[in-house]
Amino acid sequence: MKSKLLALLGGTLLSGVAMAGGYQVNLASQRQIGMGHTGTGIVTGTSSIFFNPGALSHIRESGVSVGASGILSKIAYLAPEQNSITAEADNPVGTPFHVYGAYKVDSLLTVGLGVYTPFGSTVNWGNEWNGRFSLSELSLQAIFIQPTVSYQFSEKFGIGVGFVYAVGGVNLQRSIPLQGEEGEGRAELDGSASGMGINAGVYFKPSDKLSLGLSYRSKVDMKVEDGEATFTVPASVGSRFPAGTEFNASLPLPATLTFGVGFMPTEALTIAVDISHVGWSAYERLRFEYSQSVNGSSFTENARNYEEAFIFRIGGEYKVSDALALRAGAYYDQSPVQTGYLTPETPDADARGLSAGIGYSLSENISIDASFLYINKKERTDASNLSSGIAGTYKSIAYIPGLAVNFKF
């Protein structure tokens, strides 16, 4: 079974599903992606706005960084007791991005602004597969806007904090097991969402060869208010699915606590290690509350019961010359999804990532970073159905190239 799934996945590159644990997207900097997405225990430049606001005060110059990645991935589904692939998610290419700007007010105080996309997912299973009554298509978007202040108390210690305002939206579509002249019934939930949080960190460099960092990104509750629920059903049951129905919902974007270490054995080599704890237990259920009774109920609710999870990362950078830097990294990302709660919206499993990258300075003020990340999620079978999921076997892989341009002034 595993060889069949891998063979199919290796021959096709599609979709834009989130390729980190749950619906997290860890693609916040091309330089750091090349280093296994480490960065909490080192000064990463303007991207310290995301990785550790406490390290931002230790950047040498003001600057701006603009970058994006392309998620080229594939998900395959094998129904129980089947010998061939029974469904393939066919999604658009995901394009998470980041924009960071930092300004050194003086030698001690640095302010910055980050706009980035740490969460999101797009999965399209279509209207023909056997799980269509659970999910046909899901799109989740979250854009974080983060003004940040960082202060350097000494050459060895810095602290920083950023206020996060998140905007985004959700679109969920599924079939309804009602047959009419136009085929099966359809339900679509579409709404905008927003939420608030913080991103704080401390940075400590006890020696020229060692640095430490601790960052905390708080939970953000993305709340949808007055979203639009649209139902396409036979006229004979139209009164059970009233037009003009609105819905409210809340989706938690979990808190992340990260400890990072940087080791510089030589001036040319930097090694970084990050360990992150992600508070996925905040995602207990997915609940939609309706303004009118829909099919005899004022809400729908399904259990999720996510577990806490860890991410282990290691990466390195070697400066071949003043202009050229080579990077590589790896990580292991635990899935928060328990057995019995695997769903087609997040057909998740423990993930292994391998990355490589290159940095090149075009001039004293302009540089580029290119990265490539390969993610292989473990094949996972779930025969139970505790969360209205679809029993079967899922397998995902992804190829993620990225490019960024950096300006210093």
C-alpha positions as CSV (number, residue, x, y, z in Angstrom):
1,M,0.0,0.0,0.0
2,K,2.7,2.4,1.0
3,S,4.7,1.9,-2.2
4,K,1.6,2.6,-4.3
5,L,0.8,5.8,-2.5
6,L,4.4,7.0,-2.8
7,A,4.6,6.2,-6.4
8,L,1.5,8.3,-7.1
9,L,2.7,11.2,-5.1
10,G,6.1,11.2,-6.5
11,G,4.8,11.6,-10.1
12,T,2.5,14.6,-9.5
13,L,2.8,18.0,-8.0
14,L,-0.4,19.7,-7.0
15,S,-2.3,21.4,-4.2
16,G,-1.7,24.0,-1.5
17,V,-2.6,22.3,1.7
18,A,-0.9,23.4,4.9
19,M,2.2,21.2,5.3
20,A,3.0,21.7,9.0
21,G,1.2,20.2,11.9
22,G,-2.6,20.8,11.8
23,Y,-3.2,23.9,9.7
24,Q,0.1,25.6,10.6
25,V,2.3,27.0,7.9
26,N,6.0,27.3,9.0
27,L,7.4,29.4,6.1
28,A,8.3,32.7,7.6
29,S,11.7,33.5,6.0
30,Q,13.6,32.1,3.0
31,R,16.9,32.3,4.9
32,Q,15.5,30.4,7.9
33,I,13.6,27.8,5.8
34,G,17.0,27.0,4.3
35,M,18.2,26.4,7.9
36,G,15.4,24.1,8.8
37,H,13.2,27.0,9.8
38,T,15.3,27.6,12.9
39,G,15.8,31.2,14.2
40,T,14.7,31.7,17.8
41,G,18.2,31.5,19.2
42,I,20.0,33.7,16.6
43,V,19.7,37.1,15.0
44,T,18.0,36.5,11.7
45,G,17.7,40.0,10.4
46,T,14.3,41.6,9.9
47,S,12.6,38.2,10.2
48,S,13.4,38.3,14.0
49,I,10.1,40.1,14.0
50,F,8.6,36.6,13.6
51,F,11.2,34.3,15.1
52,N,12.2,36.3,18.2
53,P,11.3,40.0,18.7
54,G,14.0,40.1,21.5
55,A,16.7,39.6,18.9
56,L,15.5,42.3,16.6
57,S,17.3,45.0,18.6
58,H,20.6,43.3,17.8
59,I,20.4,43.8,14.0
60,R,23.1,46.0,12.7
61,E,21.2,48.0,10.1
62,S,17.6,49.0,9.2
63,G,16.1,46.9,6.4
64,V,13.2,45.5,4.5
65,S,12.7,41.8,3.4
66,V,10.0,40.6,1.0
67,G,9.6,36.9,0.2
68,A,7.2,34.1,-0.8
69,S,7.0,30.3,-1.1
70,G,5.1,28.1,-3.5
71,I,3.6,24.9,-1.9
72,L,3.5,22.1,-4.5
73,S,2.0,19.1,-2.8
74,K,-0.2,16.1,-3.1
75,I,-2.5,14.2,-0.9
76,A,-3.7,10.7,-1.7
77,Y,-6.5,8.8,-0.1
78,L,-7.1,5.0,0.0
79,A,-10.5,3.7,1.2
80,P,-10.6,0.7,3.5
81,E,-10.1,-2.6,1.8
82,Q,-9.2,-1.0,-1.5
83,N,-6.1,-1.8,-3.5
84,S,-5.8,1.4,-5.5
85,I,-6.0,5.2,-4.9
86,T,-9.6,6.2,-4.5
87,A,-9.2,10.0,-4.2
88,E,-6.6,12.7,-4.8
89,A,-6.8,16.2,-3.5
90,D,-6.5,18.6,-6.4
91,N,-5.8,22.1,-5.1
92,P,-4.2,25.4,-6.3
93,V,-0.6,26.1,-5.4
94,G,-0.3,27.7,-2.0
95,T,1.6,31.0,-1.8
96,P,2.5,32.0,1.8
97,F,4.4,35.2,2.0
98,H,6.2,37.6,4.3
99,V,7.1,41.3,4.4
100,Y,9.3,42.6,7.2
101,G,10.5,46.1,7.8
102,A,12.8,47.2,10.7
103,Y,14.2,50.6,11.6
104,K,16.9,51.2,14.2
105,V,15.8,54.3,16.1
106,D,19.1,54.3,17.9
107,S,21.8,51.8,19.0
108,L,19.4,50.4,21.6
109,L,15.9,50.7,20.2
110,T,14.5,49.0,17.1
111,V,11.0,49.1,15.8
112,G,9.5,47.0,13.0
113,L,6.4,45.8,11.2
114,G,5.8,42.3,9.9
115,V,3.0,40.9,7.7
116,Y,3.1,37.1,7.3
117,T,1.0,34.0,6.9
118,P,1.6,31.5,9.7
119,F,-1.6,29.5,9.3
120,G,-3.8,28.4,6.4
121,S,-5.0,25.5,4.4
122,T,-6.6,24.8,1.1
123,V,-7.8,21.3,0.3
124,N,-10.1,20.3,-2.6
125,W,-11.3,16.7,-2.7
126,G,-14.0,17.4,-5.3
127,N,-17.7,16.3,-5.5
128,E,-17.2,12.7,-6.5
129,W,-15.2,11.1,-3.7
130,N,-16.9,9.0,-1.0
131,G,-16.1,11.6,1.7
132,R,-17.9,14.5,0.0
133,F,-20.7,14.6,2.7
134,S,-18.0,15.4,5.2
135,L,-16.0,17.8,3.0
136,S,-15.6,18.7,-0.6
137,E,-13.4,21.8,-0.3
138,L,-11.9,23.9,2.5
139,S,-10.0,27.2,2.3
140,L,-8.6,28.7,5.5
141,Q,-6.6,32.0,5.3
142,A,-4.9,34.0,8.1
143,I,-2.6,37.0,7.6
144,F,-0.8,38.4,10.7
145,I,0.0,42.1,10.9
146,Q,2.5,42.7,13.7
147,P,4.0,46.0,14.8
148,T,7.0,45.3,17.0
149,V,9.3,47.1,19.5
150,S,12.6,45.7,20.6
151,Y,15.1,47.0,23.1
152,Q,18.8,46.1,23.6
153,F,19.6,46.4,27.3
154,S,23.2,45.4,26.6
155,E,25.3,43.7,23.9
156,K,24.3,40.4,25.5
157,F,20.6,40.9,26.2
158,G,17.5,42.1,24.3
159,I,13.8,41.9,24.8
160,G,10.9,42.6,22.3
161,V,7.2,42.4,21.9
162,G,4.8,42.6,19.0
163,F,1.0,43.1,18.9
164,V,-0.7,40.8,16.4
165,Y,-3.8,41.6,14.5
166,A,-4.9,38.7,12.3
167,V,-7.3,38.9,9.4
168,G,-8.5,36.1,7.1
169,G,-11.5,34.0,6.3
170,V,-12.9,30.5,5.8
171,N,-14.8,28.8,3.0
172,L,-16.1,25.3,3.6
173,Q,-18.1,23.3,1.0
174,R,-19.6,19.8,1.2
175,S,-22.4,17.7,-0.3
176,I,-25.7,17.1,1.3
177,P,-27.2,13.5,0.9
178,L,-30.4,14.9,-0.8
179,Q,-31.0,14.2,-4.5
180,G,-32.8,16.7,-6.7
181,E,-33.1,17.6,-10.3
182,E,-29.7,19.4,-10.2
183,G,-28.0,16.5,-8.5
184,E,-26.9,16.2,-4.9
185,G,-27.5,19.0,-2.4
186,R,-24.7,21.4,-1.6
187,A,-23.7,23.5,1.5
188,E,-21.3,26.4,1.5
189,L,-20.1,28.4,4.5
190,D,-18.2,31.5,3.7
191,G,-17.1,34.3,6.1
192,S,-14.4,36.7,7.1
193,A,-12.5,36.3,10.4
194,S,-10.3,38.3,12.7
195,G,-8.4,38.0,16.0
196,M,-5.7,39.4,18.2
197,G,-2.6,38.2,20.0
198,I,1.0,38.9,20.9
199,N,4.5,37.7,19.9
200,A,7.2,38.3,22.5
201,G,10.8,37.1,23.0
202,V,14.1,37.5,24.8
203,Y,17.6,37.1,23.4
204,F,20.8,36.4,25.3
205,K,24.3,36.1,23.9
206,P,26.6,35.1,26.8
207,S,29.7,34.7,24.5
208,D,30.8,35.2,20.9
209,K,30.2,31.5,20.1
210,L,26.8,31.0,21.9
211,S,23.4,32.6,21.8
212,L,20.0,31.7,23.3
213,G,16.5,32.7,22.7
214,L,13.0,32.2,24.0
215,S,9.9,33.3,22.1
216,Y,6.1,33.0,22.7
217,R,3.5,33.5,20.1
218,S,0.1,33.6,21.8
219,K,-3.1,31.8,20.8
220,V,-5.3,33.8,18.4
221,D,-9.0,33.1,18.2
222,M,-10.1,33.7,14.7
223,K,-13.8,34.6,15.0
224,V,-16.3,34.6,12.1
225,E,-19.3,36.7,12.7
226,D,-22.3,36.9,10.3
227,G,-20.8,34.6,7.8
228,E,-23.0,33.5,4.9
229,A,-24.5,29.9,4.7
230,T,-25.8,28.9,1.3
231,F,-27.7,25.7,0.7
232,T,-28.6,24.2,-2.7
233,V,-31.3,21.5,-2.0
234,P,-34.5,20.2,-3.6
235,A,-37.5,22.5,-3.3
236,S,-39.4,19.9,-1.3
237,V,-37.0,20.4,1.6
238,G,-36.1,24.0,1.0
239,S,-37.8,25.1,4.3
240,R,-35.4,23.0,6.3
241,F,-32.4,24.9,4.8
242,P,-33.6,28.6,4.8
243,A,-32.1,31.2,2.5
244,G,-30.3,34.1,4.2
245,T,-28.9,32.0,7.0
246,E,-25.9,33.4,8.7
247,F,-23.4,31.7,11.0
248,N,-20.8,32.4,13.7
249,A,-17.7,30.3,14.4
250,S,-14.4,30.5,16.1
251,L,-11.1,28.7,15.1
252,P,-8.1,28.8,17.5
253,L,-4.7,29.4,16.0
254,P,-2.6,27.8,18.8
255,A,0.1,29.3,21.0
256,T,3.7,28.4,20.3
257,L,6.6,28.5,22.8
258,T,10.1,28.0,21.3
259,F,13.5,27.7,22.8
260,G,16.4,28.2,20.5
261,V,20.2,27.9,20.6
262,G,22.8,29.3,18.3
263,F,26.3,28.0,18.1
264,M,29.1,29.8,16.1
265,P,32.2,27.6,16.2
266,T,33.9,29.8,13.6
267,E,33.1,33.2,12.1
268,A,31.9,31.4,8.9
269,L,29.7,28.7,10.5
270,T,26.4,29.1,12.4
271,I,24.5,26.1,13.8
272,A,20.9,26.6,15.2
273,V,18.6,24.3,17.1
274,D,15.0,25.1,18.0
275,I,12.4,23.2,20.0
276,S,8.8,24.3,19.8
277,H,5.8,23.4,21.9
278,V,2.5,24.0,20.1
279,G,-0.7,24.4,22.2
280,W,-2.9,22.4,19.8
281,S,-5.2,21.3,22.7
282,A,-7.0,24.6,22.3
283,Y,-8.7,23.0,19.2
284,E,-11.4,20.9,20.9
285,R,-14.2,21.2,18.5
286,L,-15.4,22.8,15.2
287,R,-18.8,24.4,15.8
288,F,-21.0,26.5,13.5
289,E,-23.9,28.4,15.1
290,Y,-26.7,29.4,12.7
291,S,-29.0,32.4,12.8
292,Q,-31.9,30.2,11.7
293,S,-32.7,26.5,12.3
294,V,-30.9,24.4,9.6
295,N,-32.3,20.9,9.1
296,G,-33.9,21.1,12.6
297,S,-30.8,22.3,14.5
298,S,-29.3,25.8,15.4
299,F,-25.8,24.5,15.2
300,T,-23.4,21.8,13.9
301,E,-20.5,20.5,16.0
302,N,-17.8,18.0,15.5
303,A,-15.1,17.0,18.0
304,R,-11.4,17.6,17.1
305,N,-9.6,17.0,20.5
306,Y,-6.2,18.0,19.2
307,E,-3.2,17.1,21.4
308,E,-0.2,19.2,22.4
309,A,2.7,18.7,20.0
310,F,6.4,19.4,19.6
311,I,8.6,20.4,16.7
312,F,12.3,19.7,16.7
313,R,14.6,21.6,14.3
314,I,18.3,21.9,13.4
315,G,20.0,23.9,10.7
316,G,23.2,25.5,9.7
317,E,24.7,28.3,7.5
318,Y,28.2,28.4,6.1
319,K,29.6,31.6,4.6
320,V,31.7,30.7,1.7
321,S,32.6,34.3,1.1
322,D,31.4,37.8,2.1
323,A,28.8,37.4,-0.7
324,L,27.8,33.7,-0.7
325,A,26.2,31.6,2.1
326,L,25.1,28.0,1.9
327,R,22.4,26.6,4.2
328,A,20.8,23.2,5.1
329,G,18.4,22.0,7.8
330,A,16.0,19.3,8.9
331,Y,13.0,19.0,11.3
332,Y,10.5,16.6,12.8
333,D,7.0,17.9,13.4
334,Q,4.6,15.9,15.5
335,S,1.0,15.7,14.5
336,P,-1.6,17.0,17.0
337,V,-4.4,14.8,15.5
338,Q,-5.3,11.8,17.6
339,T,-6.3,8.4,16.3
340,G,-10.0,8.5,15.7
341,Y,-10.1,12.2,14.7
342,L,-8.3,12.2,11.4
343,T,-10.5,14.2,9.0
344,P,-10.2,15.2,5.3
345,E,-9.9,18.8,6.3
346,T,-6.5,18.1,8.0
347,P,-5.4,14.6,7.0
348,D,-2.4,15.1,9.2
349,A,0.5,12.9,10.3
350,D,4.0,13.3,11.8
351,A,6.1,15.1,9.2
352,R,9.8,15.0,8.3
353,G,11.4,18.0,6.6
354,L,14.7,18.5,4.7
355,S,15.8,21.9,3.5
356,A,18.5,23.7,1.6
357,G,19.2,27.3,0.8
358,I,21.5,29.9,-0.6
359,G,22.1,33.5,0.1
360,Y,23.9,35.9,-2.2
361,S,24.7,39.6,-1.8
362,L,24.3,41.6,-5.0
363,S,25.7,44.7,-3.4
364,E,26.3,46.1,0.0
365,N,22.6,46.9,0.4
366,I,20.8,44.2,-1.6
367,S,20.8,40.5,-1.2
368,I,18.6,37.5,-2.2
369,D,17.7,34.3,-0.5
370,A,16.5,31.1,-2.2
371,S,15.2,28.1,-0.3
372,F,13.9,24.6,-1.0
373,L,12.0,22.5,1.4
374,Y,10.9,18.8,1.0
375,I,8.2,17.5,3.4
376,N,7.2,13.9,3.8
377,K,4.3,13.1,6.1
378,K,4.0,9.6,7.4
379,E,1.4,7.4,5.8
380,R,-1.5,7.2,8.3
381,T,-4.5,4.9,8.5
382,D,-7.5,5.7,10.7
383,A,-10.3,3.1,10.8
384,S,-12.5,4.9,13.4
385,N,-14.9,7.8,12.9
386,L,-15.1,9.7,16.2
387,S,-15.1,13.1,14.5
388,S,-17.3,12.5,11.5
389,G,-14.1,11.9,9.5
390,I,-13.6,9.5,6.7
391,A,-11.9,6.2,7.6
392,G,-9.0,5.2,5.4
393,T,-5.4,5.8,4.6
394,Y,-3.9,9.2,3.8
395,K,-0.4,10.2,2.5
396,S,1.1,13.6,1.8
397,I,4.3,15.0,0.4
398,A,5.3,18.5,-0.6
399,Y,8.0,20.4,-2.5
400,I,8.3,24.1,-1.5
401,P,10.6,26.5,-3.3
402,G,10.9,30.1,-2.2
403,L,12.7,33.4,-2.9
404,A,13.2,36.6,-1.0
405,V,14.8,40.0,-1.6
406,N,16.4,41.9,1.2
407,F,17.3,45.6,1.4
408,K,19.5,47.3,4.0
409,F,19.8,51.0,4.7
